[in-house]
Amino acid sequence: MTKKRKQYSPQLKFRVALEAVQELKTISEIASSHNIHPTQVKNWKKQLLIEGPTVFDQNTAQQQREQEARETELYEQIGRLKMELEWLKKKAAQFA
């Protein structure tokens, strides 16, 4: 029997990390109030301090992956077109 991993919403992660940054409660108190392991709270706090509130938003990461895929596809197309152009120049030079 495998245990399914819990998935937390970006809003919850941000709220918990923000509580940890404010330091009004200890990490253990915050973790117990949200039923989260203290190490997870520390990790979220660290991420928040380094990358800001957009770190937990999956749409940003997904958009970045899509952008990289589009760029890769366009670079491949540019390469193919350059090869075709060189080939056409070579063939045109033979007939001129």
KOLGU-4560 file (N, C-alpha, C; in nm, 3 decimals, padded with zeros to 5 digits):
<recs>
<n_xx: 00.084 n_yy: -00.118 n_zz: 00.000 ca_xx: 00.000 ca_yy: 00.000 ca_zz: 00.000 c_xx: 00.088 c_yy: 00.124 c_zz: 00.000 mol: A seq: 1 type: MET>
<n_xx: 00.071 n_yy: 00.204 n_zz: -00.102 ca_xx: 00.147 ca_yy: 00.327 ca_zz: -00.109 c_xx: 00.063 c_yy: 00.442 c_zz: -00.058 mol: A seq: 2 type: THR>
<n_xx: 00.130 n_yy: 00.536 n_zz: 00.002 ca_xx: 00.062 ca_yy: 00.653 ca_zz: 00.056 c_xx: 00.069 c_yy: 00.766 c_zz: -00.046 mol: A seq: 3 type: LYS>
<n_xx: -00.045 n_yy: 00.824 n_zz: -00.078 ca_xx: -00.049 ca_yy: 00.931 ca_zz: -00.176 c_xx: 00.005 c_yy: 01.059 c_zz: -00.114 mol: A seq: 4 type: LYS>
<n_xx: 00.088 n_yy: 01.131 n_zz: -00.191 ca_xx: 00.147 ca_yy: 01.255 ca_zz: -00.142 c_xx: 00.042 c_yy: 01.365 c_zz: -00.139 mol: A seq: 5 type: ARG>
<n_xx: 00.053 n_yy: 01.448 n_zz: -00.037 ca_xx: -00.039 ca_yy: 01.560 ca_zz: -00.026 c_xx: 00.004 c_yy: 01.670 c_zz: -00.123 mol: A seq: 6 type: LYS>
<n_xx: -00.096 n_yy: 01.735 n_zz: -00.181 ca_xx: -00.070 ca_yy: 01.846 ca_zz: -00.272 c_xx: -00.131 c_yy: 01.970 c_zz: -00.208 mol: A seq: 7 type: GLN>
<n_xx: -00.050 n_yy: 02.073 n_zz: -00.191 ca_xx: -00.096 ca_yy: 02.195 ca_zz: -00.129 c_xx: -00.111 c_yy: 02.304 c_zz: -00.235 mol: A seq: 8 type: TYR>
<n_xx: -00.211 n_yy: 02.388 n_zz: -00.217 ca_xx: -00.236 ca_yy: 02.495 ca_zz: -00.313 c_xx: -00.129 c_yy: 02.603 c_zz: -00.299 mol: A seq: 9 type: SER>
<n_xx: -00.103 n_yy: 02.676 n_zz: -00.408 ca_xx: -00.006 ca_yy: 02.785 ca_zz: -00.400 c_xx: -00.044 c_yy: 02.891 c_zz: -00.296 mol: A seq: 10 type: PRO>
<n_xx: -00.174 n_yy: 02.914 n_zz: -00.280 ca_xx: -00.218 ca_yy: 03.013 ca_zz: -00.181 c_xx: -00.184 c_yy: 02.969 c_zz: -00.039 mol: A seq: 11 type: GLN>
<n_xx: -00.206 n_yy: 02.841 n_zz: -00.008 ca_xx: -00.173 ca_yy: 02.790 ca_zz: 00.125 c_xx: -00.023 c_yy: 02.798 c_zz: 00.150 mol: A seq: 12 type: LEU>
<n_xx: 00.055 n_yy: 02.759 n_zz: 00.050 ca_xx: 00.200 ca_yy: 02.765 ca_zz: 00.065 c_xx: 00.246 c_yy: 02.907 c_zz: 00.093 mol: A seq: 13 type: LYS>
<n_xx: 00.189 n_yy: 03.001 n_zz: 00.019 ca_xx: 00.227 ca_yy: 03.141 ca_zz: 00.037 c_xx: 00.189 c_yy: 03.192 c_zz: 00.175 mol: A seq: 14 type: PHE>
<n_xx: 00.066 n_yy: 03.158 n_zz: 00.221 ca_xx: 00.022 ca_yy: 03.202 ca_zz: 00.354 c_xx: 00.110 c_yy: 03.146 c_zz: 00.464 mol: A seq: 15 type: ARG>
<n_xx: 00.142 n_yy: 03.016 n_zz: 00.454 ca_xx: 00.224 ca_yy: 02.951 ca_zz: 00.556 c_xx: 00.365 c_yy: 03.011 c_zz: 00.555 mol: A seq: 16 type: VAL>
<n_xx: 00.421 n_yy: 03.029 n_zz: 00.437 ca_xx: 00.555 ca_yy: 03.087 ca_zz: 00.427 c_xx: 00.556 c_yy: 03.230 c_zz: 00.480 mol: A seq: 17 type: ALA>
<n_xx: 00.450 n_yy: 03.303 n_zz: 00.453 ca_xx: 00.441 ca_yy: 03.441 ca_zz: 00.501 c_xx: 00.433 c_yy: 03.445 c_zz: 00.653 mol: A seq: 18 type: LEU>
<n_xx: 00.356 n_yy: 03.352 n_zz: 00.711 ca_xx: 00.350 ca_yy: 03.343 ca_zz: 00.859 c_xx: 00.490 c_yy: 03.316 c_zz: 00.915 mol: A seq: 19 type: GLU>
<n_xx: 00.563 n_yy: 03.227 n_zz: 00.848 ca_xx: 00.696 ca_yy: 03.190 ca_zz: 00.896 c_xx: 00.792 c_yy: 03.310 c_zz: 00.886 mol: A seq: 20 type: ALA>
<n_xx: 00.777 n_yy: 03.389 n_zz: 00.781 ca_xx: 00.863 ca_yy: 03.506 ca_zz: 00.763 c_xx: 00.833 c_yy: 03.611 c_zz: 00.869 mol: A seq: 21 type: VAL>
<n_xx: 00.706 n_yy: 03.626 n_zz: 00.905 ca_xx: 00.668 ca_yy: 03.726 ca_zz: 01.005 c_xx: 00.720 c_yy: 03.692 c_zz: 01.143 mol: A seq: 22 type: GLN>
<n_xx: 00.744 n_yy: 03.565 n_zz: 01.171 ca_xx: 00.801 ca_yy: 03.517 ca_zz: 01.296 c_xx: 00.719 c_yy: 03.555 c_zz: 01.419 mol: A seq: 23 type: GLU>
<n_xx: 00.587 n_yy: 03.559 n_zz: 01.405 ca_xx: 00.500 ca_yy: 03.581 ca_zz: 01.520 c_xx: 00.482 c_yy: 03.452 c_zz: 01.599 mol: A seq: 24 type: LEU>
<n_xx: 00.493 n_yy: 03.339 n_zz: 01.530 ca_xx: 00.487 ca_yy: 03.206 ca_zz: 01.592 c_xx: 00.613 c_yy: 03.131 c_zz: 01.553 mol: A seq: 25 type: LYS>
<n_xx: 00.643 n_yy: 03.024 n_zz: 01.626 ca_xx: 00.756 ca_yy: 02.941 ca_zz: 01.589 c_xx: 00.718 c_yy: 02.854 c_zz: 01.470 mol: A seq: 26 type: THR>
<n_xx: 00.819 n_yy: 02.799 n_zz: 01.405 ca_xx: 00.796 ca_yy: 02.711 ca_zz: 01.290 c_xx: 00.712 c_yy: 02.591 c_zz: 01.333 mol: A seq: 27 type: ILE>
<n_xx: 00.739 n_yy: 02.537 n_zz: 01.449 ca_xx: 00.664 ca_yy: 02.421 ca_zz: 01.499 c_xx: 00.517 c_yy: 02.455 c_zz: 01.522 mol: A seq: 28 type: SER>
<n_xx: 00.490 n_yy: 02.572 n_zz: 01.576 ca_xx: 00.350 ca_yy: 02.613 ca_zz: 01.598 c_xx: 00.277 c_yy: 02.630 c_zz: 01.466 mol: A seq: 29 type: GLU>
<n_xx: 00.343 n_yy: 02.692 n_zz: 01.370 ca_xx: 00.281 ca_yy: 02.710 ca_zz: 01.238 c_xx: 00.255 c_yy: 02.576 c_zz: 01.173 mol: A seq: 30 type: ILE>
<n_xx: 00.352 n_yy: 02.487 n_zz: 01.180 ca_xx: 00.338 ca_yy: 02.354 ca_zz: 01.119 c_xx: 00.224 c_yy: 02.276 c_zz: 01.183 mol: A seq: 31 type: ALA>
<n_xx: 00.215 n_yy: 02.278 n_zz: 01.312 ca_xx: 00.109 ca_yy: 02.202 ca_zz: 01.379 c_xx: -00.028 c_yy: 02.262 c_zz: 01.353 mol: A seq: 32 type: SER>
<n_xx: -00.038 n_yy: 02.393 n_zz: 01.339 ca_xx: -00.169 ca_yy: 02.454 ca_zz: 01.314 c_xx: -00.220 c_yy: 02.423 c_zz: 01.173 mol: A seq: 33 type: SER>
<n_xx: -00.129 n_yy: 02.395 n_zz: 01.080 ca_xx: -00.170 ca_yy: 02.365 ca_zz: 00.942 c_xx: -00.152 c_yy: 02.218 c_zz: 00.907 mol: A seq: 34 type: HIS>
<n_xx: -00.113 n_yy: 02.135 n_zz: 01.004 ca_xx: -00.089 ca_yy: 01.992 ca_zz: 00.982 c_xx: 00.015 c_yy: 01.968 c_zz: 00.872 mol: A seq: 35 type: ASN>
<n_xx: 00.125 n_yy: 02.039 n_zz: 00.883 ca_xx: 00.235 ca_yy: 02.029 ca_zz: 00.787 c_xx: 00.362 c_yy: 02.002 c_zz: 00.865 mol: A seq: 36 type: ILE>
<n_xx: 00.454 n_yy: 01.931 n_zz: 00.804 ca_xx: 00.582 ca_yy: 01.903 ca_zz: 00.870 c_xx: 00.664 c_yy: 02.032 c_zz: 00.880 mol: A seq: 37 type: HIS>
<n_xx: 00.733 n_yy: 02.053 n_zz: 00.992 ca_xx: 00.813 ca_yy: 02.175 ca_zz: 01.010 c_xx: 00.919 c_yy: 02.197 c_zz: 00.902 mol: A seq: 38 type: PRO>
<n_xx: 00.977 n_yy: 02.090 n_zz: 00.853 ca_xx: 01.076 ca_yy: 02.103 ca_zz: 00.746 c_xx: 01.014 c_yy: 02.163 c_zz: 00.621 mol: A seq: 39 type: THR>
<n_xx: 00.890 n_yy: 02.124 n_zz: 00.592 ca_xx: 00.820 ca_yy: 02.178 ca_zz: 00.475 c_xx: 00.797 c_yy: 02.327 c_zz: 00.491 mol: A seq: 40 type: GLN>
<n_xx: 00.762 n_yy: 02.369 n_zz: 00.612 ca_xx: 00.742 ca_yy: 02.512 ca_zz: 00.639 c_xx: 00.873 c_yy: 02.588 c_zz: 00.617 mol: A seq: 41 type: VAL>
<n_xx: 00.984 n_yy: 02.532 n_zz: 00.666 ca_xx: 01.114 ca_yy: 02.596 ca_zz: 00.647 c_xx: 01.148 c_yy: 02.608 c_zz: 00.499 mol: A seq: 42 type: LYS>
<n_xx: 01.120 n_yy: 02.501 n_zz: 00.423 ca_xx: 01.149 ca_yy: 02.505 ca_zz: 00.279 c_xx: 01.067 c_yy: 02.612 c_zz: 00.208 mol: A seq: 43 type: ASN>
<n_xx: 00.938 n_yy: 02.621 n_zz: 00.241 ca_xx: 00.851 ca_yy: 02.721 ca_zz: 00.179 c_xx: 00.897 c_yy: 02.862 c_zz: 00.216 mol: A seq: 44 type: TRP>
<n_xx: 00.938 n_yy: 02.880 n_zz: 00.340 ca_xx: 00.987 ca_yy: 03.011 ca_zz: 00.384 c_xx: 01.113 c_yy: 03.049 c_zz: 00.305 mol: A seq: 45 type: LYS>
<n_xx: 01.203 n_yy: 02.955 n_zz: 00.291 ca_xx: 01.326 ca_yy: 02.979 ca_zz: 00.216 c_xx: 01.295 c_yy: 03.015 c_zz: 00.071 mol: A seq: 46 type: LYS>
<n_xx: 01.203 n_yy: 02.941 n_zz: 00.009 ca_xx: 01.164 ca_yy: 02.971 ca_zz: -00.129 c_xx: 01.102 c_yy: 03.109 c_zz: -00.141 mol: A seq: 47 type: GLN>
<n_xx: 01.019 n_yy: 03.143 n_zz: -00.045 ca_xx: 00.954 ca_yy: 03.274 ca_zz: -00.048 c_xx: 01.058 c_yy: 03.386 c_zz: -00.039 mol: A seq: 48 type: LEU>
<n_xx: 01.153 n_yy: 03.370 n_zz: 00.049 ca_xx: 01.254 ca_yy: 03.473 ca_zz: 00.065 c_xx: 01.342 c_yy: 03.486 c_zz: -00.060 mol: A seq: 49 type: LEU>
<n_xx: 01.367 n_yy: 03.376 n_zz: -00.126 ca_xx: 01.454 ca_yy: 03.379 ca_zz: -00.244 c_xx: 01.380 c_yy: 03.425 c_zz: -00.369 mol: A seq: 50 type: ILE>
<n_xx: 01.262 n_yy: 03.368 n_zz: -00.395 ca_xx: 01.197 ca_yy: 03.388 ca_zz: -00.524 c_xx: 01.068 c_yy: 03.468 c_zz: -00.520 mol: A seq: 51 type: GLU>
<n_xx: 01.013 n_yy: 03.496 n_zz: -00.405 ca_xx: 00.891 ca_yy: 03.575 ca_zz: -00.397 c_xx: 00.766 c_yy: 03.492 c_zz: -00.413 mol: A seq: 52 type: GLY>
<n_xx: 00.649 n_yy: 03.556 n_zz: -00.415 ca_xx: 00.521 ca_yy: 03.484 ca_zz: -00.415 c_xx: 00.491 c_yy: 03.407 c_zz: -00.543 mol: A seq: 53 type: PRO>
<n_xx: 00.556 n_yy: 03.436 n_zz: -00.652 ca_xx: 00.526 ca_yy: 03.362 ca_zz: -00.775 c_xx: 00.592 c_yy: 03.225 c_zz: -00.780 mol: A seq: 54 type: THR>
<n_xx: 00.675 n_yy: 03.193 n_zz: -00.683 ca_xx: 00.746 ca_yy: 03.065 ca_zz: -00.684 c_xx: 00.649 c_yy: 02.946 c_zz: -00.676 mol: A seq: 55 type: VAL>
<n_xx: 00.536 n_yy: 02.962 n_zz: -00.610 ca_xx: 00.445 ca_yy: 02.851 ca_zz: -00.592 c_xx: 00.343 c_yy: 02.841 c_zz: -00.705 mol: A seq: 56 type: PHE>
<n_xx: 00.343 n_yy: 02.932 n_zz: -00.797 ca_xx: 00.248 ca_yy: 02.932 ca_zz: -00.907 c_xx: 00.299 c_yy: 02.842 c_zz: -01.018 mol: A seq: 57 type: ASP>
<n_xx: 00.228 n_yy: 02.734 n_zz: -01.045 ca_xx: 00.269 ca_yy: 02.638 ca_zz: -01.146 c_xx: 00.251 c_yy: 02.693 c_zz: -01.286 mol: A seq: 58 type: GLN>
<n_xx: 00.160 n_yy: 02.788 n_zz: -01.306 ca_xx: 00.137 ca_yy: 02.842 ca_zz: -01.439 c_xx: 00.262 c_yy: 02.910 c_zz: -01.493 mol: A seq: 59 type: ASN>
<n_xx: 00.336 n_yy: 02.975 n_zz: -01.408 ca_xx: 00.458 ca_yy: 03.042 ca_zz: -01.452 c_xx: 00.558 c_yy: 02.941 c_zz: -01.505 mol: A seq: 60 type: THR>
<n_xx: 00.577 n_yy: 02.833 n_zz: -01.434 ca_xx: 00.671 ca_yy: 02.729 ca_zz: -01.477 c_xx: 00.622 c_yy: 02.665 c_zz: -01.606 mol: A seq: 61 type: ALA>
<n_xx: 00.493 n_yy: 02.641 n_zz: -01.614 ca_xx: 00.437 ca_yy: 02.579 ca_zz: -01.734 c_xx: 00.452 c_yy: 02.673 c_zz: -01.854 mol: A seq: 62 type: GLN>
<n_xx: 00.425 n_yy: 02.801 n_zz: -01.836 ca_xx: 00.441 ca_yy: 02.896 ca_zz: -01.944 c_xx: 00.586 c_yy: 02.903 c_zz: -01.990 mol: A seq: 63 type: GLN>
<n_xx: 00.679 n_yy: 02.894 n_zz: -01.897 ca_xx: 00.820 ca_yy: 02.898 ca_zz: -01.932 c_xx: 00.858 c_yy: 02.775 c_zz: -02.015 mol: A seq: 64 type: GLN>
<n_xx: 00.808 n_yy: 02.657 n_zz: -01.977 ca_xx: 00.835 ca_yy: 02.535 ca_zz: -02.054 c_xx: 00.777 c_yy: 02.546 c_zz: -02.195 mol: A seq: 65 type: ARG>
<n_xx: 00.655 n_yy: 02.600 n_zz: -02.206 ca_xx: 00.593 ca_yy: 02.617 ca_zz: -02.337 c_xx: 00.674 c_yy: 02.714 c_zz: -02.423 mol: A seq: 66 type: GLU>
<n_xx: 00.722 n_yy: 02.822 n_zz: -02.363 ca_xx: 00.802 ca_yy: 02.920 ca_zz: -02.435 c_xx: 00.931 c_yy: 02.857 c_zz: -02.486 mol: A seq: 67 type: GLN>
<n_xx: 00.996 n_yy: 02.776 n_zz: -02.402 ca_xx: 01.119 ca_yy: 02.710 ca_zz: -02.444 c_xx: 01.093 c_yy: 02.612 c_zz: -02.558 mol: A seq: 68 type: GLU>
<n_xx: 00.980 n_yy: 02.542 n_zz: -02.552 ca_xx: 00.945 ca_yy: 02.449 ca_zz: -02.659 c_xx: 00.922 c_yy: 02.524 c_zz: -02.790 mol: A seq: 69 type: ALA>
<n_xx: 00.852 n_yy: 02.638 n_zz: -02.782 ca_xx: 00.829 ca_yy: 02.720 ca_zz: -02.902 c_xx: 00.960 c_yy: 02.770 c_zz: -02.961 mol: A seq: 70 type: ARG>
<n_xx: 01.050 n_yy: 02.816 n_zz: -02.874 ca_xx: 01.179 ca_yy: 02.865 ca_zz: -02.922 c_xx: 01.258 c_yy: 02.755 c_zz: -02.989 mol: A seq: 71 type: GLU>
<n_xx: 01.259 n_yy: 02.636 n_zz: -02.931 ca_xx: 01.330 ca_yy: 02.523 ca_zz: -02.989 c_xx: 01.275 c_yy: 02.492 c_zz: -03.127 mol: A seq: 72 type: THR>
<n_xx: 01.144 n_yy: 02.487 n_zz: -03.138 ca_xx: 01.080 ca_yy: 02.458 ca_zz: -03.267 c_xx: 01.116 c_yy: 02.565 c_zz: -03.371 mol: A seq: 73 type: GLU>
<n_xx: 01.115 n_yy: 02.691 n_zz: -03.330 ca_xx: 01.147 ca_yy: 02.799 ca_zz: -03.424 c_xx: 01.294 c_yy: 02.794 c_zz: -03.468 mol: A seq: 74 type: LEU>
<n_xx: 01.384 n_yy: 02.763 n_zz: -03.376 ca_xx: 01.525 ca_yy: 02.752 ca_zz: -03.413 c_xx: 01.547 c_yy: 02.637 c_zz: -03.512 mol: A seq: 75 type: TYR>
<n_xx: 01.474 n_yy: 02.526 n_zz: -03.492 ca_xx: 01.483 ca_yy: 02.415 ca_zz: -03.586 c_xx: 01.434 c_yy: 02.457 c_zz: -03.724 mol: A seq: 76 type: GLU>
<n_xx: 01.325 n_yy: 02.530 n_zz: -03.727 ca_xx: 01.270 ca_yy: 02.577 ca_zz: -03.854 c_xx: 01.367 c_yy: 02.673 c_zz: -03.922 mol: A seq: 77 type: GLN>
<n_xx: 01.429 n_yy: 02.761 n_zz: -03.847 ca_xx: 01.528 ca_yy: 02.854 ca_zz: -03.903 c_xx: 01.643 c_yy: 02.776 c_zz: -03.965 mol: A seq: 78 type: ILE>
<n_xx: 01.689 n_yy: 02.674 n_zz: -03.896 ca_xx: 01.798 ca_yy: 02.591 ca_zz: -03.948 c_xx: 01.761 c_yy: 02.524 c_zz: -04.079 mol: A seq: 79 type: GLY>
<n_xx: 01.640 n_yy: 02.468 n_zz: -04.084 ca_xx: 01.594 ca_yy: 02.403 ca_zz: -04.208 c_xx: 01.586 c_yy: 02.504 c_zz: -04.322 mol: A seq: 80 type: ARG>
<n_xx: 01.532 n_yy: 02.622 n_zz: -04.295 ca_xx: 01.518 ca_yy: 02.724 ca_zz: -04.398 c_xx: 01.654 c_yy: 02.773 c_zz: -04.448 mol: A seq: 81 type: LEU>
<n_xx: 01.750 n_yy: 02.785 n_zz: -04.357 ca_xx: 01.884 ca_yy: 02.827 ca_zz: -04.399 c_xx: 01.946 c_yy: 02.722 c_zz: -04.491 mol: A seq: 82 type: LYS>
<n_xx: 01.928 n_yy: 02.596 n_zz: -04.457 ca_xx: 01.983 ca_yy: 02.489 ca_zz: -04.540 c_xx: 01.918 c_yy: 02.491 c_zz: -04.678 mol: A seq: 83 type: MET>
<n_xx: 01.786 n_yy: 02.509 n_zz: -04.684 ca_xx: 01.716 ca_yy: 02.515 ca_zz: -04.811 c_xx: 01.764 c_yy: 02.634 c_zz: -04.894 mol: A seq: 84 type: GLU>
<n_xx: 01.783 n_yy: 02.748 n_zz: -04.830 ca_xx: 01.829 ca_yy: 02.868 ca_zz: -04.899 c_xx: 01.968 c_yy: 02.846 c_zz: -04.959 mol: A seq: 85 type: LEU>
<n_xx: 02.058 n_yy: 02.787 n_zz: -04.882 ca_xx: 02.192 ca_yy: 02.758 ca_zz: -04.933 c_xx: 02.186 c_yy: 02.662 c_zz: -05.051 mol: A seq: 86 type: GLU>
<n_xx: 02.101 n_yy: 02.561 n_zz: -05.041 ca_xx: 02.087 ca_yy: 02.465 ca_zz: -05.150 c_xx: 02.034 c_yy: 02.533 c_zz: -05.275 mol: A seq: 87 type: TRP>
<n_xx: 01.932 n_yy: 02.620 n_zz: -05.257 ca_xx: 01.877 ca_yy: 02.692 ca_zz: -05.372 c_xx: 01.979 c_yy: 02.786 c_zz: -05.434 mol: A seq: 88 type: LEU>
<n_xx: 02.059 n_yy: 02.854 n_zz: -05.352 ca_xx: 02.163 ca_yy: 02.942 ca_zz: -05.404 c_xx: 02.263 c_yy: 02.862 c_zz: -05.488 mol: A seq: 89 type: LYS>
<n_xx: 02.299 n_yy: 02.744 n_zz: -05.437 ca_xx: 02.394 ca_yy: 02.660 ca_zz: -05.507 c_xx: 02.336 c_yy: 02.615 c_zz: -05.641 mol: A seq: 90 type: LYS>
<n_xx: 02.211 n_yy: 02.573 n_zz: -05.642 ca_xx: 02.147 ca_yy: 02.528 ca_zz: -05.766 c_xx: 02.129 c_yy: 02.644 c_zz: -05.864 mol: A seq: 91 type: LYS>
<n_xx: 02.092 n_yy: 02.762 n_zz: -05.814 ca_xx: 02.074 ca_yy: 02.878 ca_zz: -05.901 c_xx: 02.207 c_yy: 02.919 c_zz: -05.964 mol: A seq: 92 type: ALA>
<n_xx: 02.315 n_yy: 02.903 n_zz: -05.890 ca_xx: 02.446 ca_yy: 02.940 ca_zz: -05.944 c_xx: 02.487 c_yy: 02.845 c_zz: -06.058 mol: A seq: 93 type: ALA>
<n_xx: 02.442 n_yy: 02.722 n_zz: -06.054 ca_xx: 02.472 ca_yy: 02.627 ca_zz: -06.161 c_xx: 02.403 c_yy: 02.665 c_zz: -06.292 mol: A seq: 94 type: GLN>
<n_xx: 02.284 n_yy: 02.720 n_zz: -06.284 ca_xx: 02.208 ca_yy: 02.755 ca_zz: -06.404 c_xx: 02.240 c_yy: 02.895 c_zz: -06.456 mol: A seq: 95 type: PHE>
<n_xx: 02.303 n_yy: 02.976 n_zz: -06.375 ca_xx: 02.331 ca_yy: 03.115 ca_zz: -06.416 c_xx: 02.453 c_yy: 03.125 c_zz: -06.502 mol: A seq: 96 type: ALA>
</recs>
